[in-house]
Amino acid sequence: MSLTPRQKELTARHLLAHPDEIAVCLKGRKWPELAALVEFARNDASPALAQTDPALYRLLRRQITEFHLRGWSCLDLEKLRNLAAVHGTR
C-alpha cells in the first residue's frame, strides 16, 4: 500500500497524537504507516511553521520530542520502507 504525501502527513500526525497506537502498528505490521511516522519525526516540524502557526509548531515539537523520549526513534526508516515495498506487492 503506497501512501500519498498528504496521507503520510496525516498518518504521522495521528500517530504522534496517539503514541500508544505505534505498538499496535508494529504488531499489525503496518510498515507504510510506521515509515511515514519515522520520516515525519526525522524531518521535524518546519521552522517556518513557528511563524505561520505557532500553536501547531509547539504541539508538533512536543509530540516529536515525546516520540524520541519513548524510544521510537530507534525504528529504522530504510528497513520500514523495504518492508512496506515487499509486503505492499502481495
PDB file of N, CA, C and O in Angstrom, chain B, residues numbered from 101:
ATOM      1  N   MET B 101       0.842  -1.174   0.000  1.00  0.00           N
ATOM      2  CA  MET B 101       0.000   0.000   0.000  1.00  0.00           C
ATOM      3  C   MET B 101       0.886   1.235   0.000  1.00  0.00           C
ATOM      4  O   MET B 101       1.704   1.418   0.901  1.00  0.00           O
ATOM      5  N   SER B 102       0.726   2.066  -0.991  1.00  0.00           N
ATOM      6  CA  SER B 102       1.508   3.286  -1.093  1.00  0.00           C
ATOM      7  C   SER B 102       0.658   4.465  -0.632  1.00  0.00           C
ATOM      8  O   SER B 102      -0.500   4.607  -1.025  1.00  0.00           O
ATOM      9  N   LEU B 103       1.250   5.296   0.201  1.00  0.00           N
ATOM     10  CA  LEU B 103       0.533   6.460   0.723  1.00  0.00           C
ATOM     11  C   LEU B 103       0.929   7.710  -0.045  1.00  0.00           C
ATOM     12  O   LEU B 103       2.086   7.873  -0.434  1.00  0.00           O
ATOM     13  N   THR B 104      -0.038   8.588  -0.259  1.00  0.00           N
ATOM     14  CA  THR B 104       0.254   9.881  -0.869  1.00  0.00           C
ATOM     15  C   THR B 104       0.975  10.736   0.167  1.00  0.00           C
ATOM     16  O   THR B 104       0.929  10.423   1.357  1.00  0.00           O
ATOM     17  N   PRO B 105       1.636  11.804  -0.256  1.00  0.00           N
ATOM     18  CA  PRO B 105       2.295  12.678   0.728  1.00  0.00           C
ATOM     19  C   PRO B 105       1.333  13.200   1.798  1.00  0.00           C
ATOM     20  O   PRO B 105       1.701  13.298   2.968  1.00  0.00           O
ATOM     21  N   ARG B 106       0.121  13.531   1.405  1.00  0.00           N
ATOM     22  CA  ARG B 106      -0.862  14.030   2.382  1.00  0.00           C
ATOM     23  C   ARG B 106      -1.255  12.925   3.357  1.00  0.00           C
ATOM     24  O   ARG B 106      -1.367  13.166   4.559  1.00  0.00           O
ATOM     25  N   GLN B 107      -1.466  11.710   2.841  1.00  0.00           N
ATOM     26  CA  GLN B 107      -1.798  10.580   3.708  1.00  0.00           C
ATOM     27  C   GLN B 107      -0.663  10.285   4.684  1.00  0.00           C
ATOM     28  O   GLN B 107      -0.906   9.952   5.844  1.00  0.00           O
ATOM     29  N   LYS B 108       0.571  10.409   4.211  1.00  0.00           N
ATOM     30  CA  LYS B 108       1.728  10.197   5.087  1.00  0.00           C
ATOM     31  C   LYS B 108       1.723  11.198   6.234  1.00  0.00           C
ATOM     32  O   LYS B 108       1.919  10.834   7.393  1.00  0.00           O
ATOM     33  N   GLU B 109       1.492  12.477   5.892  1.00  0.00           N
ATOM     34  CA  GLU B 109       1.485  13.507   6.931  1.00  0.00           C
ATOM     35  C   GLU B 109       0.363  13.271   7.935  1.00  0.00           C
ATOM     36  O   GLU B 109       0.583  13.349   9.144  1.00  0.00           O
ATOM     37  N   LEU B 110      -0.825  12.985   7.444  1.00  0.00           N
ATOM     38  CA  LEU B 110      -1.959  12.756   8.342  1.00  0.00           C
ATOM     39  C   LEU B 110      -1.736  11.530   9.222  1.00  0.00           C
ATOM     40  O   LEU B 110      -2.064  11.542  10.409  1.00  0.00           O
ATOM     41  N   THR B 111      -1.183  10.487   8.644  1.00  0.00           N
ATOM     42  CA  THR B 111      -0.891   9.269   9.409  1.00  0.00           C
ATOM     43  C   THR B 111       0.138   9.565  10.494  1.00  0.00           C
ATOM     44  O   THR B 111      -0.041   9.178  11.648  1.00  0.00           O
ATOM     45  N   ALA B 112       1.203  10.242  10.126  1.00  0.00           N
ATOM     46  CA  ALA B 112       2.257  10.571  11.090  1.00  0.00           C
ATOM     47  C   ALA B 112       1.715  11.446  12.206  1.00  0.00           C
ATOM     48  O   ALA B 112       1.998  11.206  13.379  1.00  0.00           O
ATOM     49  N   ARG B 113       0.944  12.454  11.851  1.00  0.00           N
ATOM     50  CA  ARG B 113       0.398  13.348  12.881  1.00  0.00           C
ATOM     51  C   ARG B 113      -0.575  12.616  13.792  1.00  0.00           C
ATOM     52  O   ARG B 113      -0.638  12.893  14.990  1.00  0.00           O
ATOM     53  N   HIS B 114      -1.336  11.678  13.228  1.00  0.00           N
ATOM     54  CA  HIS B 114      -2.255  10.891  14.058  1.00  0.00           C
ATOM     55  C   HIS B 114      -1.468  10.041  15.053  1.00  0.00           C
ATOM     56  O   HIS B 114      -1.796  10.003  16.239  1.00  0.00           O
ATOM     57  N   LEU B 115      -0.428   9.360  14.567  1.00  0.00           N
ATOM     58  CA  LEU B 115       0.361   8.509  15.452  1.00  0.00           C
ATOM     59  C   LEU B 115       1.127   9.320  16.493  1.00  0.00           C
ATOM     60  O   LEU B 115       1.313   8.858  17.619  1.00  0.00           O
ATOM     61  N   LEU B 116       1.567  10.503  16.137  1.00  0.00           N
ATOM     62  CA  LEU B 116       2.225  11.361  17.127  1.00  0.00           C
ATOM     63  C   LEU B 116       1.235  11.784  18.208  1.00  0.00           C
ATOM     64  O   LEU B 116       1.599  11.901  19.378  1.00  0.00           O
ATOM     65  N   ALA B 117      -0.008  12.011  17.819  1.00  0.00           N
ATOM     66  CA  ALA B 117      -1.041  12.414  18.777  1.00  0.00           C
ATOM     67  C   ALA B 117      -1.523  11.235  19.622  1.00  0.00           C
ATOM     68  O   ALA B 117      -2.048  11.423  20.719  1.00  0.00           O
ATOM     69  N   HIS B 118      -1.343  10.027  19.105  1.00  0.00           N
ATOM     70  CA  HIS B 118      -1.784   8.812  19.799  1.00  0.00           C
ATOM     71  C   HIS B 118      -0.624   7.810  19.847  1.00  0.00           C
ATOM     72  O   HIS B 118      -0.667   6.779  19.176  1.00  0.00           O
ATOM     73  N   PRO B 119       0.400   8.107  20.631  1.00  0.00           N
ATOM     74  CA  PRO B 119       1.621   7.285  20.616  1.00  0.00           C
ATOM     75  C   PRO B 119       1.409   5.829  21.019  1.00  0.00           C
ATOM     76  O   PRO B 119       2.219   4.974  20.663  1.00  0.00           O
ATOM     77  N   ASP B 120       0.346   5.532  21.749  1.00  0.00           N
ATOM     78  CA  ASP B 120       0.099   4.142  22.127  1.00  0.00           C
ATOM     79  C   ASP B 120      -0.264   3.289  20.916  1.00  0.00           C
ATOM     80  O   ASP B 120      -0.158   2.064  20.973  1.00  0.00           O
ATOM     81  N   GLU B 121      -0.686   3.910  19.836  1.00  0.00           N
ATOM     82  CA  GLU B 121      -1.046   3.179  18.622  1.00  0.00           C
ATOM     83  C   GLU B 121       0.181   2.750  17.807  1.00  0.00           C
ATOM     84  O   GLU B 121       0.056   1.953  16.878  1.00  0.00           O
ATOM     85  N   ILE B 122       1.349   3.267  18.145  1.00  0.00           N
ATOM     86  CA  ILE B 122       2.568   2.881  17.426  1.00  0.00           C
ATOM     87  C   ILE B 122       2.830   1.394  17.619  1.00  0.00           C
ATOM     88  O   ILE B 122       3.157   0.691  16.663  1.00  0.00           O
ATOM     89  N   ALA B 123       2.691   0.915  18.841  1.00  0.00           N
ATOM     90  CA  ALA B 123       2.895  -0.509  19.107  1.00  0.00           C
ATOM     91  C   ALA B 123       1.858  -1.357  18.367  1.00  0.00           C
ATOM     92  O   ALA B 123       2.170  -2.456  17.909  1.00  0.00           O
ATOM     93  N   VAL B 124       0.642  -0.858  18.250  1.00  0.00           N
ATOM     94  CA  VAL B 124      -0.407  -1.559  17.516  1.00  0.00           C
ATOM     95  C   VAL B 124      -0.019  -1.674  16.040  1.00  0.00           C
ATOM     96  O   VAL B 124      -0.227  -2.714  15.414  1.00  0.00           O
ATOM     97  N   CYS B 125       0.545  -0.598  15.496  1.00  0.00           N
ATOM     98  CA  CYS B 125       1.009  -0.627  14.104  1.00  0.00           C
ATOM     99  C   CYS B 125       2.142  -1.629  13.917  1.00  0.00           C
ATOM    100  O   CYS B 125       2.196  -2.329  12.906  1.00  0.00           O
ATOM    101  N   LEU B 126       3.036  -1.697  14.879  1.00  0.00           N
ATOM    102  CA  LEU B 126       4.120  -2.681  14.804  1.00  0.00           C
ATOM    103  C   LEU B 126       3.555  -4.093  14.816  1.00  0.00           C
ATOM    104  O   LEU B 126       3.943  -4.932  14.003  1.00  0.00           O
ATOM    105  N   LYS B 127       2.656  -4.348  15.721  1.00  0.00           N
ATOM    106  CA  LYS B 127       2.066  -5.682  15.818  1.00  0.00           C
ATOM    107  C   LYS B 127       1.278  -6.020  14.553  1.00  0.00           C
ATOM    108  O   LYS B 127       1.282  -7.164  14.098  1.00  0.00           O
ATOM    109  N   GLY B 128       0.601  -5.013  13.989  1.00  0.00           N
ATOM    110  CA  GLY B 128      -0.181  -5.225  12.781  1.00  0.00           C
ATOM    111  C   GLY B 128       0.636  -5.165  11.504  1.00  0.00           C
ATOM    112  O   GLY B 128       0.100  -5.312  10.406  1.00  0.00           O
ATOM    113  N   ARG B 129       1.930  -4.949  11.651  1.00  0.00           N
ATOM    114  CA  ARG B 129       2.854  -4.872  10.513  1.00  0.00           C
ATOM    115  C   ARG B 129       2.411  -3.822   9.491  1.00  0.00           C
ATOM    116  O   ARG B 129       2.387  -4.072   8.286  1.00  0.00           O
ATOM    117  N   LYS B 130       2.066  -2.663  10.000  1.00  0.00           N
ATOM    118  CA  LYS B 130       1.651  -1.548   9.150  1.00  0.00           C
ATOM    119  C   LYS B 130       2.885  -0.728   8.788  1.00  0.00           C
ATOM    120  O   LYS B 130       3.073   0.393   9.261  1.00  0.00           O
ATOM    121  N   TRP B 131       3.714  -1.318   7.941  1.00  0.00           N
ATOM    122  CA  TRP B 131       5.011  -0.741   7.603  1.00  0.00           C
ATOM    123  C   TRP B 131       4.916   0.625   6.937  1.00  0.00           C
ATOM    124  O   TRP B 131       5.686   1.512   7.303  1.00  0.00           O
ATOM    125  N   PRO B 132       4.013   0.851   5.976  1.00  0.00           N
ATOM    126  CA  PRO B 132       3.967   2.192   5.358  1.00  0.00           C
ATOM    127  C   PRO B 132       3.622   3.291   6.366  1.00  0.00           C
ATOM    128  O   PRO B 132       4.168   4.393   6.306  1.00  0.00           O
ATOM    129  N   GLU B 133       2.721   2.982   7.283  1.00  0.00           N
ATOM    130  CA  GLU B 133       2.331   3.962   8.289  1.00  0.00           C
ATOM    131  C   GLU B 133       3.495   4.276   9.227  1.00  0.00           C
ATOM    132  O   GLU B 133       3.739   5.433   9.569  1.00  0.00           O
ATOM    133  N   LEU B 134       4.199   3.235   9.631  1.00  0.00           N
ATOM    134  CA  LEU B 134       5.353   3.435  10.511  1.00  0.00           C
ATOM    135  C   LEU B 134       6.471   4.190   9.806  1.00  0.00           C
ATOM    136  O   LEU B 134       7.130   5.038  10.409  1.00  0.00           O
ATOM    137  N   ALA B 135       6.683   3.883   8.530  1.00  0.00           N
ATOM    138  CA  ALA B 135       7.709   4.607   7.766  1.00  0.00           C
ATOM    139  C   ALA B 135       7.339   6.086   7.667  1.00  0.00           C
ATOM    140  O   ALA B 135       8.203   6.953   7.788  1.00  0.00           O
ATOM    141  N   ALA B 136       6.064   6.371   7.449  1.00  0.00           N
ATOM    142  CA  ALA B 136       5.611   7.767   7.368  1.00  0.00           C
ATOM    143  C   ALA B 136       5.872   8.490   8.688  1.00  0.00           C
ATOM    144  O   ALA B 136       6.311   9.640   8.697  1.00  0.00           O
ATOM    145  N   LEU B 137       5.603   7.815   9.789  1.00  0.00           N
ATOM    146  CA  LEU B 137       5.828   8.395  11.113  1.00  0.00           C
ATOM    147  C   LEU B 137       7.301   8.693  11.354  1.00  0.00           C
ATOM    148  O   LEU B 137       7.655   9.796  11.771  1.00  0.00           O
ATOM    149  N   VAL B 138       8.151   7.721  11.096  1.00  0.00           N
ATOM    150  CA  VAL B 138       9.584   7.893  11.344  1.00  0.00           C
ATOM    151  C   VAL B 138      10.152   8.996  10.456  1.00  0.00           C
ATOM    152  O   VAL B 138      10.955   9.812  10.908  1.00  0.00           O
ATOM    153  N   GLU B 139       9.733   9.020   9.190  1.00  0.00           N
ATOM    154  CA  GLU B 139      10.212  10.067   8.279  1.00  0.00           C
ATOM    155  C   GLU B 139       9.766  11.452   8.749  1.00  0.00           C
ATOM    156  O   GLU B 139      10.552  12.399   8.727  1.00  0.00           O
ATOM    157  N   PHE B 140       8.516  11.569   9.171  1.00  0.00           N
ATOM    158  CA  PHE B 140       7.985  12.848   9.653  1.00  0.00           C
ATOM    159  C   PHE B 140       8.759  13.315  10.884  1.00  0.00           C
ATOM    160  O   PHE B 140       9.145  14.480  10.980  1.00  0.00           O
ATOM    161  N   ALA B 141       8.979  12.403  11.814  1.00  0.00           N
ATOM    162  CA  ALA B 141       9.705  12.754  13.044  1.00  0.00           C
ATOM    163  C   ALA B 141      11.157  13.119  12.733  1.00  0.00           C
ATOM    164  O   ALA B 141      11.718  14.034  13.335  1.00  0.00           O
ATOM    165  N   ARG B 142      11.754  12.399  11.794  1.00  0.00           N
ATOM    166  CA  ARG B 142      13.143  12.683  11.411  1.00  0.00           C
ATOM    167  C   ARG B 142      13.264  14.071  10.793  1.00  0.00           C
ATOM    168  O   ARG B 142      14.231  14.788  11.049  1.00  0.00           O
ATOM    169  N   ASN B 143      12.277  14.447   9.976  1.00  0.00           N
ATOM    170  CA  ASN B 143      12.303  15.761   9.325  1.00  0.00           C
ATOM    171  C   ASN B 143      11.956  16.895  10.277  1.00  0.00           C
ATOM    172  O   ASN B 143      12.255  18.056  10.000  1.00  0.00           O
ATOM    173  N   ASP B 144      11.329  16.563  11.393  1.00  0.00           N
ATOM    174  CA  ASP B 144      10.979  17.528  12.437  1.00  0.00           C
ATOM    175  C   ASP B 144       9.950  18.540  11.934  1.00  0.00           C
ATOM    176  O   ASP B 144       9.625  18.566  10.747  1.00  0.00           O
ATOM    177  N   ALA B 145       9.457  19.345  12.817  1.00  0.00           N
ATOM    178  CA  ALA B 145       8.495  20.384  12.459  1.00  0.00           C
ATOM    179  C   ALA B 145       9.227  21.505  11.726  1.00  0.00           C
ATOM    180  O   ALA B 145      10.322  21.914  12.113  1.00  0.00           O
ATOM    181  N   SER B 146       8.610  21.980  10.682  1.00  0.00           N
ATOM    182  CA  SER B 146       9.221  23.047   9.887  1.00  0.00           C
ATOM    183  C   SER B 146       9.353  24.327  10.715  1.00  0.00           C
ATOM    184  O   SER B 146       8.376  24.775  11.316  1.00  0.00           O
ATOM    185  N   PRO B 147      10.546  24.920  10.753  1.00  0.00           N
ATOM    186  CA  PRO B 147      10.713  26.184  11.481  1.00  0.00           C
ATOM    187  C   PRO B 147       9.798  27.290  10.941  1.00  0.00           C
ATOM    188  O   PRO B 147       9.416  28.192  11.685  1.00  0.00           O
ATOM    189  N   ALA B 148       9.448  27.226   9.659  1.00  0.00           N
ATOM    190  CA  ALA B 148       8.548  28.230   9.088  1.00  0.00           C
ATOM    191  C   ALA B 148       7.179  28.176   9.754  1.00  0.00           C
ATOM    192  O   ALA B 148       6.476  29.184   9.828  1.00  0.00           O
ATOM    193  N   LEU B 149       6.807  27.004  10.233  1.00  0.00           N
ATOM    194  CA  LEU B 149       5.522  26.844  10.904  1.00  0.00           C
ATOM    195  C   LEU B 149       5.459  27.671  12.185  1.00  0.00           C
ATOM    196  O   LEU B 149       4.374  28.069  12.610  1.00  0.00           O
ATOM    197  N   ALA B 150       6.588  27.930  12.790  1.00  0.00           N
ATOM    198  CA  ALA B 150       6.631  28.749  14.007  1.00  0.00           C
ATOM    199  C   ALA B 150       6.117  30.157  13.736  1.00  0.00           C
ATOM    200  O   ALA B 150       5.567  30.803  14.627  1.00  0.00           O
ATOM    201  N   GLN B 151       6.296  30.628  12.513  1.00  0.00           N
ATOM    202  CA  GLN B 151       5.810  31.955  12.140  1.00  0.00           C
ATOM    203  C   GLN B 151       4.350  31.938  11.703  1.00  0.00           C
ATOM    204  O   GLN B 151       3.587  32.854  12.008  1.00  0.00           O
ATOM    205  N   THR B 152       3.971  30.874  10.978  1.00  0.00           N
ATOM    206  CA  THR B 152       2.624  30.831  10.409  1.00  0.00           C
ATOM    207  C   THR B 152       1.583  30.248  11.357  1.00  0.00           C
ATOM    208  O   THR B 152       0.428  30.674  11.344  1.00  0.00           O
ATOM    209  N   ASP B 153       1.980  29.276  12.181  1.00  0.00           N
ATOM    210  CA  ASP B 153       1.056  28.651  13.127  1.00  0.00           C
ATOM    211  C   ASP B 153       1.834  28.212  14.367  1.00  0.00           C
ATOM    212  O   ASP B 153       2.155  27.033  14.516  1.00  0.00           O
ATOM    213  N   PRO B 154       2.137  29.159  15.253  1.00  0.00           N
ATOM    214  CA  PRO B 154       2.970  28.850  16.419  1.00  0.00           C
ATOM    215  C   PRO B 154       2.389  27.757  17.319  1.00  0.00           C
ATOM    216  O   PRO B 154       3.140  26.964  17.886  1.00  0.00           O
ATOM    217  N   ALA B 155       1.079  27.708  17.454  1.00  0.00           N
ATOM    218  CA  ALA B 155       0.471  26.690  18.317  1.00  0.00           C
ATOM    219  C   ALA B 155       0.700  25.292  17.732  1.00  0.00           C
ATOM    220  O   ALA B 155       1.038  24.362  18.465  1.00  0.00           O
ATOM    221  N   LEU B 156       0.522  25.145  16.442  1.00  0.00           N
ATOM    222  CA  LEU B 156       0.762  23.854  15.805  1.00  0.00           C
ATOM    223  C   LEU B 156       2.234  23.480  15.881  1.00  0.00           C
ATOM    224  O   LEU B 156       2.571  22.318  16.108  1.00  0.00           O
ATOM    225  N   TYR B 157       3.107  24.457  15.691  1.00  0.00           N
ATOM    226  CA  TYR B 157       4.547  24.205  15.791  1.00  0.00           C
ATOM    227  C   TYR B 157       4.901  23.673  17.179  1.00  0.00           C
ATOM    228  O   TYR B 157       5.616  22.678  17.295  1.00  0.00           O
ATOM    229  N   ARG B 158       4.409  24.325  18.227  1.00  0.00           N
ATOM    230  CA  ARG B 158       4.684  23.879  19.598  1.00  0.00           C
ATOM    231  C   ARG B 158       4.144  22.471  19.835  1.00  0.00           C
ATOM    232  O   ARG B 158       4.810  21.644  20.458  1.00  0.00           O
ATOM    233  N   LEU B 159       2.933  22.198  19.336  1.00  0.00           N
ATOM    234  CA  LEU B 159       2.330  20.885  19.503  1.00  0.00           C
ATOM    235  C   LEU B 159       3.173  19.809  18.822  1.00  0.00           C
ATOM    236  O   LEU B 159       3.480  18.784  19.430  1.00  0.00           O
ATOM    237  N   LEU B 160       3.545  20.038  17.569  1.00  0.00           N
ATOM    238  CA  LEU B 160       4.351  19.052  16.845  1.00  0.00           C
ATOM    239  C   LEU B 160       5.708  18.844  17.504  1.00  0.00           C
ATOM    240  O   LEU B 160       6.172  17.710  17.618  1.00  0.00           O
ATOM    241  N   ARG B 161       6.345  19.924  17.937  1.00  0.00           N
ATOM    242  CA  ARG B 161       7.641  19.794  18.615  1.00  0.00           C
ATOM    243  C   ARG B 161       7.502  18.947  19.878  1.00  0.00           C
ATOM    244  O   ARG B 161       8.342  18.089  20.151  1.00  0.00           O
ATOM    245  N   ARG B 162       6.444  19.188  20.642  1.00  0.00           N
ATOM    246  CA  ARG B 162       6.218  18.431  21.876  1.00  0.00           C
ATOM    247  C   ARG B 162       5.975  16.947  21.548  1.00  0.00           C
ATOM    248  O   ARG B 162       6.515  16.062  22.213  1.00  0.00           O
ATOM    249  N   GLN B 163       5.159  16.688  20.518  1.00  0.00           N
ATOM    250  CA  GLN B 163       4.854  15.308  20.148  1.00  0.00           C
ATOM    251  C   GLN B 163       6.083  14.584  19.598  1.00  0.00           C
ATOM    252  O   GLN B 163       6.304  13.413  19.909  1.00  0.00           O
ATOM    253  N   ILE B 164       6.874  15.267  18.793  1.00  0.00           N
ATOM    254  CA  ILE B 164       8.079  14.652  18.245  1.00  0.00           C
ATOM    255  C   ILE B 164       9.097  14.382  19.359  1.00  0.00           C
ATOM    256  O   ILE B 164       9.769  13.351  19.345  1.00  0.00           O
ATOM    257  N   THR B 165       9.210  15.284  20.302  1.00  0.00           N
ATOM    258  CA  THR B 165      10.092  15.064  21.455  1.00  0.00           C
ATOM    259  C   THR B 165       9.630  13.840  22.236  1.00  0.00           C
ATOM    260  O   THR B 165      10.449  13.011  22.633  1.00  0.00           O
ATOM    261  N   GLU B 166       8.328  13.722  22.459  1.00  0.00           N
ATOM    262  CA  GLU B 166       7.773  12.556  23.163  1.00  0.00           C
ATOM    263  C   GLU B 166       8.072  11.270  22.388  1.00  0.00           C
ATOM    264  O   GLU B 166       8.392  10.245  22.990  1.00  0.00           O
ATOM    265  N   PHE B 167       7.969  11.318  21.072  1.00  0.00           N
ATOM    266  CA  PHE B 167       8.289  10.184  20.204  1.00  0.00           C
ATOM    267  C   PHE B 167       9.725   9.712  20.472  1.00  0.00           C
ATOM    268  O   PHE B 167       9.974   8.517  20.628  1.00  0.00           O
ATOM    269  N   HIS B 168      10.655  10.657  20.522  1.00  0.00           N
ATOM    270  CA  HIS B 168      12.062  10.323  20.773  1.00  0.00           C
ATOM    271  C   HIS B 168      12.271   9.823  22.200  1.00  0.00           C
ATOM    272  O   HIS B 168      13.009   8.862  22.419  1.00  0.00           O
ATOM    273  N   LEU B 169      11.632  10.464  23.162  1.00  0.00           N
ATOM    274  CA  LEU B 169      11.805  10.066  24.559  1.00  0.00           C
ATOM    275  C   LEU B 169      11.261   8.668  24.831  1.00  0.00           C
ATOM    276  O   LEU B 169      11.779   7.956  25.692  1.00  0.00           O
ATOM    277  N   ARG B 170      10.235   8.278  24.112  1.00  0.00           N
ATOM    278  CA  ARG B 170       9.669   6.931  24.278  1.00  0.00           C
ATOM    279  C   ARG B 170      10.528   5.862  23.598  1.00  0.00           C
ATOM    280  O   ARG B 170      10.275   4.666  23.747  1.00  0.00           O
ATOM    281  N   GLY B 171      11.540   6.303  22.855  1.00  0.00           N
ATOM    282  CA  GLY B 171      12.466   5.358  22.244  1.00  0.00           C
ATOM    283  C   GLY B 171      12.106   4.915  20.839  1.00  0.00           C
ATOM    284  O   GLY B 171      12.763   4.034  20.284  1.00  0.00           O
ATOM    285  N   TRP B 172      11.081   5.505  20.254  1.00  0.00           N
ATOM    286  CA  TRP B 172      10.645   5.090  18.924  1.00  0.00           C
ATOM    287  C   TRP B 172      11.590   5.546  17.821  1.00  0.00           C
ATOM    288  O   TRP B 172      11.479   5.077  16.688  1.00  0.00           O
ATOM    289  N   SER B 173      12.501   6.434  18.121  1.00  0.00           N
ATOM    290  CA  SER B 173      13.443   6.878  17.085  1.00  0.00           C
ATOM    291  C   SER B 173      14.435   5.774  16.717  1.00  0.00           C
ATOM    292  O   SER B 173      15.230   5.939  15.792  1.00  0.00           O
ATOM    293  N   CYS B 174      14.393   4.654  17.434  1.00  0.00           N
ATOM    294  CA  CYS B 174      15.248   3.522  17.088  1.00  0.00           C
ATOM    295  C   CYS B 174      14.740   2.787  15.852  1.00  0.00           C
ATOM    296  O   CYS B 174      15.463   1.970  15.283  1.00  0.00           O
ATOM    297  N   LEU B 175      13.506   3.066  15.427  1.00  0.00           N
ATOM    298  CA  LEU B 175      12.961   2.416  14.231  1.00  0.00           C
ATOM    299  C   LEU B 175      13.759   2.839  13.006  1.00  0.00           C
ATOM    300  O   LEU B 175      14.042   4.022  12.818  1.00  0.00           O
ATOM    301  N   ASP B 176      14.117   1.878  12.187  1.00  0.00           N
ATOM    302  CA  ASP B 176      14.959   2.097  11.013  1.00  0.00           C
ATOM    303  C   ASP B 176      14.083   2.431   9.805  1.00  0.00           C
ATOM    304  O   ASP B 176      13.319   1.588   9.333  1.00  0.00           O
ATOM    305  N   LEU B 177      14.196   3.658   9.312  1.00  0.00           N
ATOM    306  CA  LEU B 177      13.363   4.123   8.208  1.00  0.00           C
ATOM    307  C   LEU B 177      13.561   3.295   6.953  1.00  0.00           C
ATOM    308  O   LEU B 177      12.584   2.921   6.305  1.00  0.00           O
ATOM    309  N   GLU B 178      14.788   3.003   6.599  1.00  0.00           N
ATOM    310  CA  GLU B 178      15.053   2.234   5.374  1.00  0.00           C
ATOM    311  C   GLU B 178      14.479   0.822   5.477  1.00  0.00           C
ATOM    312  O   GLU B 178      13.918   0.305   4.512  1.00  0.00           O
ATOM    313  N   LYS B 179      14.618   0.215   6.622  1.00  0.00           N
ATOM    314  CA  LYS B 179      14.070  -1.130   6.807  1.00  0.00           C
ATOM    315  C   LYS B 179      12.549  -1.098   6.702  1.00  0.00           C
ATOM    316  O   LYS B 179      11.954  -1.981   6.085  1.00  0.00           O
ATOM    317  N   LEU B 180      11.917  -0.095   7.295  1.00  0.00           N
ATOM    318  CA  LEU B 180      10.462   0.036   7.209  1.00  0.00           C
ATOM    319  C   LEU B 180      10.013   0.252   5.767  1.00  0.00           C
ATOM    320  O   LEU B 180       9.008  -0.313   5.333  1.00  0.00           O
ATOM    321  N   ARG B 181      10.758   1.068   5.029  1.00  0.00           N
ATOM    322  CA  ARG B 181      10.429   1.281   3.613  1.00  0.00           C
ATOM    323  C   ARG B 181      10.557  -0.013   2.820  1.00  0.00           C
ATOM    324  O   ARG B 181       9.710  -0.312   1.978  1.00  0.00           O
ATOM    325  N   ASN B 182      11.604  -0.778   3.082  1.00  0.00           N
ATOM    326  CA  ASN B 182      11.793  -2.057   2.392  1.00  0.00           C
ATOM    327  C   ASN B 182      10.674  -3.034   2.730  1.00  0.00           C
ATOM    328  O   ASN B 182      10.152  -3.714   1.846  1.00  0.00           O
ATOM    329  N   LEU B 183      10.308  -3.106   3.996  1.00  0.00           N
ATOM    330  CA  LEU B 183       9.209  -3.979   4.396  1.00  0.00           C
ATOM    331  C   LEU B 183       7.901  -3.549   3.742  1.00  0.00           C
ATOM    332  O   LEU B 183       7.109  -4.389   3.314  1.00  0.00           O
ATOM    333  N   ALA B 184       7.679  -2.252   3.667  1.00  0.00           N
ATOM    334  CA  ALA B 184       6.458  -1.743   3.028  1.00  0.00           C
ATOM    335  C   ALA B 184       6.435  -2.107   1.551  1.00  0.00           C
ATOM    336  O   ALA B 184       5.386  -2.460   1.012  1.00  0.00           O
ATOM    337  N   ALA B 185       7.584  -2.023   0.897  1.00  0.00           N
ATOM    338  CA  ALA B 185       7.665  -2.339  -0.530  1.00  0.00           C
ATOM    339  C   ALA B 185       7.443  -3.831  -0.773  1.00  0.00           C
ATOM    340  O   ALA B 185       6.730  -4.216  -1.699  1.00  0.00           O
ATOM    341  N   VAL B 186       8.049  -4.655   0.054  1.00  0.00           N
ATOM    342  CA  VAL B 186       7.932  -6.100  -0.122  1.00  0.00           C
ATOM    343  C   VAL B 186       6.507  -6.572   0.170  1.00  0.00           C
ATOM    344  O   VAL B 186       5.934  -7.350  -0.592  1.00  0.00           O
ATOM    345  N   HIS B 187       5.947  -6.100   1.270  1.00  0.00           N
ATOM    346  CA  HIS B 187       4.625  -6.559   1.675  1.00  0.00           C
ATOM    347  C   HIS B 187       3.509  -5.833   0.943  1.00  0.00           C
ATOM    348  O   HIS B 187       2.367  -6.294   0.938  1.00  0.00           O
ATOM    349  N   GLY B 188       3.825  -4.713   0.331  1.00  0.00           N
ATOM    350  CA  GLY B 188       2.812  -3.975  -0.421  1.00  0.00           C
ATOM    351  C   GLY B 188       2.518  -4.593  -1.766  1.00  0.00           C
ATOM    352  O   GLY B 188       1.491  -4.288  -2.372  1.00  0.00           O
ATOM    353  N   THR B 189       3.396  -5.457  -2.250  1.00  0.00           N
ATOM    354  CA  THR B 189       3.215  -6.072  -3.567  1.00  0.00           C
ATOM    355  C   THR B 189       2.421  -7.364  -3.491  1.00  0.00           C
ATOM    356  O   THR B 189       2.065  -7.940  -4.518  1.00  0.00           O
ATOM    357  N   ARG B 190       2.145  -7.815  -2.289  1.00  0.00           N
ATOM    358  CA  ARG B 190       1.429  -9.091  -2.144  1.00  0.00           C
ATOM    359  C   ARG B 190      -0.055  -8.892  -2.116  1.00  0.00           C
ATOM    360  O   ARG B 190      -0.806  -9.860  -2.000  1.00  0.00           O
TER     361      ARG B 190
END
